[in-house]
Amino acid sequence: MELANRAIETTATILLPEETDIDEKEWLQYASQNSAFGFLKEPQEDIYTVPDGKPFDDKR
């Protein structure tokens, strides 16, 4: 079989802990500036309006 002569290619990803944690406000700021989320600024993605529902009010 030719299978024994084929090289096996592998990719490993190592996740390392962050030196410092960022707070939620900072995370949201970075996410809002990330081009990966740019499609959310397109008009066809703006699908919710005020008449769509009631405001959420969690009174726990």
PyMOL commands that set and color helices and strands:
alter all, ss='L'
color gray80, all
select helices_A, chain A and resi 2-5+24-33+35-41+43-45+50-52
alter helices_A, ss='H'
color red, helices_A
deselect
rebuild
show_as cartoon
